[in-house]
Amino acid sequence: MTFKYELIIYWSEEDQSFIVEVPELSGCAADGETYQAAVANAEVVIQEWIEIAQELGRPIPTPKGRLLFA
């Protein structure tokens, strides 16, 4: 499944890994040793976030694309 949520990706010196945040999905984030691994992990976490929201009957935000603050 292809997701169209904005991803904010940055290097964390403290964690020695790339961090991916998905601002439109509250609390949704992932990490990885490489940029590619971090994005792949984010795709898994986004899918899990959506599945759990559906199970709990919570609304799933429609992707808005680029956000103003990013």
C-alpha positions in Angstrom: 0.0 0.0 0.0 1.3 3.5 -0.8 0.9 6.2 1.8 0.9 9.9 1.0 1.6 11.2 4.5 4.3 13.8 4.9 7.5 12.3 6.5 10.0 14.4 8.4 13.4 12.6 8.3 16.4 13.6 10.2 19.6 12.2 11.7 19.8 11.8 15.5 23.3 11.9 16.8 22.1 10.7 20.2 20.4 7.6 18.7 22.9 7.2 15.9 20.1 6.6 13.5 17.7 8.3 11.1 14.4 9.3 12.7 11.1 9.5 10.7 8.2 11.4 12.1 4.7 11.4 10.5 3.1 14.6 11.9 -0.4 13.9 10.6 -0.6 10.6 12.6 -0.2 11.4 16.3 2.8 9.6 17.8 3.7 7.8 14.6 7.5 7.6 14.2 10.2 5.1 13.2 14.0 4.9 13.0 16.6 3.1 11.0 20.4 2.8 10.6 20.1 4.1 7.1 17.8 6.6 5.4 16.2 3.8 3.4 15.7 1.6 6.4 14.1 4.4 8.3 11.6 5.1 5.5 10.8 1.4 5.2 10.3 1.1 8.9 8.0 4.2 8.8 5.9 2.5 6.1 5.3 -0.5 8.4 4.5 1.8 11.4 2.1 3.8 9.3 0.2 0.7 8.3 0.1 -0.5 11.9 -1.1 2.9 13.1 -3.9 2.8 10.6 -4.9 -0.8 11.5 -5.0 0.0 15.2 -7.0 3.2 14.6 -9.5 1.2 12.5 -9.8 -1.5 15.3 -10.5 1.2 17.9 -13.0 3.0 15.6 -10.9 6.2 15.5 -10.8 8.5 12.5 -7.9 8.2 10.1 -6.6 11.5 8.8 -6.7 12.2 5.1 -3.1 12.9 3.9 -2.8 16.7 3.3 0.6 16.7 1.7 3.2 19.2 2.6 2.4 20.9 5.9 3.2 24.6 6.5 5.7 24.1 9.3 7.8 21.5 7.5 
